[in-house]
């Protein structure tokens, strides 16, 4: 009896210890996701400072972000495949270290060419962010708790975006732009060390040494990607991401140029708009899709389509309104509406493909939004800004997002 009691006690302690380590790893991965977003949004916030230091055009500023995004998009699929073959942590850990070192070093360069090169390498290191760490959480967290875990992880994206622009404006004005990048890089290194230590102590390390056996989808199964309305969803989502990336990337610069805000003010206001608008829009889009799906099979496309159209209208109106308050209200509404499609479109894609093709289809969906939307957005808007001014360039991006919404609405009766 005593031995049985001791055995049960040890089993209970092991389970408790495993849950504790799982929670710690979830927090660390969420922090890494937050720092990743801090780095991205901090960079675009200090555009005016970089432009003054190296005498850059808007297109050159945009090129920095586009190089990063292209590198990230190109590495994400190979990194995910290699992680499935060799083990999730064996790919995740070195890429996180590589990313953190690149971020810190990009704050030390003296020439613009070196800065662009290092930001490209940061994109390479960031290739594991998303597919690999989400897959790791999926293996580590029990099925009945994965939704909550992934929600906590994803929430860091919005918080990090808001913190990034606020932190960058404050830090750049008081300590110089280099610390805006050095600090997230150093914090990333510390967090990467903690991840390595904890992941070796929890039960998940057992699966790390095993090679996963995967039933890869046959080439013929990729025909599902041509099933209507998937091509329209992929293209429309790319247009929407193009508009949202342009808004987030150039909004701090817009405030500095046209409302005489300093970097701290521009960062604080942009951060507030991003946090409240994106969180509210994402949650509302998901709730609307879930609420009416039983009554209307096309509700996801309708929510996403009208979201993008309204975002385009509010965004263009914000560029036209002369008052600061009117502009802020319009940009808040644009940010809210432009994130309405996030959850509905993912759910729609999942409903259109077989279970065995879920991961691959979502990976292609993500690649489309990166290559068609996030990667070129900052550069294209910068190029158009050099030619016709920043309001004209941002207006172009809002119209592109609205067109994406119109394409989705045209498919609602055929979905």
N, C-alpha and C positions, 0 to 999 in steps of 0.2 A: 504493500500500500504506500509506504513511504517513497519507494523508488518510482511508483507510478505518479505520485503527487509531484515529485521532483522533475520527472520527465515532462509533465504538463506545464509546470511552472517555467521550465526552460523553453518549451515550445512557445508559450505565451510571450516570454521575454524576447525571443527571436523575432516573432511577428511584430511586436511593438518596436523593436530596434529597426526592423526593415522598413516599417511605415515611417519612422522618424527619418531614416536616411533618404527614403523616397521623397519626403516632403522637402528635405534640405536640397536635394538635387533639383527638384522642381523649382525651388526658389532661385537656385544658382542659374539655371537655364533661363528663367524669366528675367533675372538681372542681366544676363548676357544679351538677351533680346532687347532689353531696355537700353543698354549701353550702345548696342548696334544702332538703334534708332536715334539716340543722342548724337552719335557721330555723324550720321547722315544729315540730320536737321541742323546740327551745329555748323556744318560746312556751308550750307546754303545761306545761313544767317550772316556769316562773315563775308559774303560776296562783296559788299561795298569796300571792306578793308582790303581784301585780296586785290580787288580791281585797282585801288589806289596804289598799293605797294608795287605791283608788277605792270601797271598800265595795261590792263586787259580790256578786251571788248566783252560784251555780254555773251557772244557766241563762244568765246574762249572759256568763260566761266561755266557755261552750260556743258562744254565738252568734258570738263573734269568729272561732273556727275554722270554723264552718259558713258564715259569710259569705265567708271566703276560699275555701273549697272549692266553693261554688256559683259564685263568679266564675270560678274555674279551669275548672270543668266547662262553663260556658256559653261560654267563650272558646276552649277547646281545638279543637272542630270547625271553627269559622270560621277560626281561625289556621292549621289544617292545610290547609284549602281554599285560603286566600289564599296560603299558601306554595307550593302546587302551581301556582298561577296566576302569581305574581310572582317566585318564586324563594325557596328555603328560607332563605338567609341574610338576604334583605331583610326577612323577618318575624322570624327568630330574633334577630338582633343588636339591633334596637330594643326588643324585648320583654324581653330579658335586662337591658339598661340600665334599663328602666322598673321591672323587678322589683327590681333592686339598690337603686335610689334609694328606692323605696317601703319596703323593709326598713329601710334606714338611718334614714329620716325617722320611721318608726313608733317608733323609740326616743327621739325628741325631743319628742313631743306631750305636752301637759299635761292634756288632758281625754280621758275615755273615748270620747266620741262621735267625736273626731278619730282616736283609735286604731282604732276599728272601721272608719271610712272608709278609712284608709290600709291596713289589712289587706285590705279588699276590693280596693283597687287593686293590692296585692301579688298577689292571686289572679288579677287580669286579666293582669299581667305574667308570671305563671307559666303561662299558658295554652299557651305553646309548649314548655314542659318536657315531654318525653316524645315526643309524636307528631312534632314538627318536628325536634328534634335527633337522634332515632333515624332518621328518614328521611334526614337529612343524612349520618349515618354510613353508612347503607346505600348512598348514592350514592358516597361517598368511598372506602370500604373495599372491596377486591376480594371477590368472592363467597365464595371459599374461606376468608376470614379474618373474615367478618362475625360468625359465631357467637362467636368469641373477643372481638372488639371490643365487641359488645353485652353480653357477660357482664361485661367490665371496667366498662363503663358502668353496668350494673345493680347491680354489687356496691357501687358508691358509695352506693346508696340505703340499704342496710343499715348500712354503716359510718357514713354521715351521721346516721342515726337514733340510733345508739349514741353518736356523738360529740356530737350536739346536746344530749341530756339531761345528759350528763356535763359538757360545757362550760358549759351554762346554770346548773347548780347551783353549780359552782365560781365562776363569774364573778359571778353575782347576789349571792352572799354577801360577796364581797370588793370588788367595784367598783360594785354596783348593777345593777338589772335592765335599765337603758337600754343598757348596753354589750353585753348579751346579744344585742341586735338590731342595734346600730350596727356592731359588728365584722363579722358576716356580710355586712351590706350593703356595707361598704367593700371587703371581700375580693371580693365579687361584682362590684363595679365594676372592680377591677383585673383580674379574670379576664375580664370582658366586653371590656375594652380589648385584652387579649392575643388573645382570639378574633377580634376584628375585624382586628387586624394580621396574624395568621397566615393567616386565611381569604382574605385578599387576596393572599398570597404563594404559596399552593399552586395546583395545577392545577385545583382545584374551582371557582375563581372564573370559569372559562370558562362553566360551566353556570349560573352565577348570573345572567348577563345574558340567558339564553335562557328563553323562556316554555315551560313544559312542555306538551305536548299529551297530554291525558288522555282516556281512554275512560271516561266516567262511567257508573256502573251505572244501568240503566233502573229506573223506579219498580217495575215488576213483579218485578225481581230481589230487592227487599226482602222478598218473600214467603218467602225462605229463613230469615228471622229467626223465622218462625212454625213452622218445621219442628221437630218434637219430636226431642230434648229441649232445644233452644236456649232457649225461654222459661224453662224451669225452671232451666237453668244460669245465665242472666242474673239471675234473681230470687234464687236460692240464693247466688250469688257476692256479690250485694249484701248479703244478710244476713250473710255471712261477713266482708265488709269492714266492715260496721257494728260487728260484735263486735271485730274487730282494731283498728279506729280508736278505739273506746271504751277498749280496754285500754291502748293506747299513750298516749292523750291523758290519761287520768285516773290511771294507775298512780303517777306521782310524787306527785300530791296525796294519793292513798290512803296511801302510805307516810308522808308527813308527818303526816297526821291521826291515823292509827291505830297507828303504831309509833314516833312521836316522832322520826323521822329529820329531820335538817336537809336543806336543799336539795342540798348537795354529796353527802351519802349517798344521798338518794333518786335523784338524777341518775345517780350512779355505778352503783347497783344496777339501775336501770331500763335503763341503757345496756348493761350486761352481759347482762341477760335478753334484750333485743331482739336484740343482735348474735348471740349463740350460738343462741338459739331460732329466729330467723327464717332465718338462713343454713342451719342444719341442717335445718329443716323444708322449706325451698324445694328444697334439693338432694335430700333424701330423697324428696320427692314426685315430682320429675322422674325420679329413678332407678327408683322403683317402677313408675311409668307405663311407662317404656321397657322395663323388664325383663319385664313380664308382658303387654304389649299383644298379642303374637302368640298367646298362649293364651286371652286374655279380652278381647273387644272393649269391655267395659264397665269395664275396670280403672281408667280415669281418673275415672269417676264414683264408683267405689267408694272409691278413695284419697281423693278430695275429700270425699265424704260422711262417711266414718268420721273423717277429719281434723277436720271441723267439729263432729261429735258429741263426739268425745273432748276437743276444745278446750273445748266448753261444760261438760262434766263436770269437767275439771280446773280450769277457771276458777271454777265455783261451789264446788268443794271448797276452793280457795285462799281464798275469802272466809269459809269456815266454820272452817278449821283455826286454832287459837289461837296456835300458835307461829310465830315469824318464819321459821325454817328451813323448816317445812312449807309456809308460804305461798309462799316463794320457789321451792321445788321445784314446787309446783302451777302457779304462774304461768309458770315456765319451760316446763313440759310443755304448758300451754295455748298459749303463744307458738309452740312447736315444731309442735304439731298444727294450729294455725290457719293456718299458712303451707304446709302440705302440698298444698292445692288449687291453689296459684298456677300451677305449670307444667302439671299434668294438665288443668285446665279450658281453658287457652289452646290446648293441643294438641287437645283434643276439639272445640272450636269450629272450629279450622282444618280438621279432618277432615270436618266436616259442611257446609261451604260450598264453592262452586266457587273455583278459583284467582283468577278475575277479581273475586271479592267478598271476598277475604281482608282487605284493609286496612279496608274499610267495616265489615265484621262485627266486627272487633276494636275499631274505634273505638266502635261502638254498645255492645259489651261493656264497654269502659272507661267509657263514659258512664253505663251502668246502675249499675256499682259505685260511681261517684262520687255520683250523684243519690240512689240508694236506700240507699247505705251510708255512704261517707265524709262526705258533706256534712251530713246530719242527725245523725250519731252523737254528736258532742261536745255539741251543743246539747240533744238529747233526753235524754242521760244526765245532763247538768247540770240539766235541768228535773225529771227524776225524783229526782235527788239532793236538790233543794230540798224535794221533797214527802215522800220516804221514806228519805232517807239515801243516801250514796254506795255502800255495799255492796249495797243493794237495786237501785240503778240499774245497777251493773255486772253484777249477777246477771241482770237483764233482758236486757242485751246478750249475755251468754253463752248464754242460752236461745234468743235469736233466731238466733244463729249455729248452734246445735244443730239448730234447726228447718230451717234451710237445708240442713244435711247430711242430715237425714231426707228432705227432698224429693228430693235427688239419689239416694239409695239406692232410693227408690220408682221411679225411672226407669231403673235399671240393666238391668232385663230387657227394656226397650223401646228401648234406644239402638241 
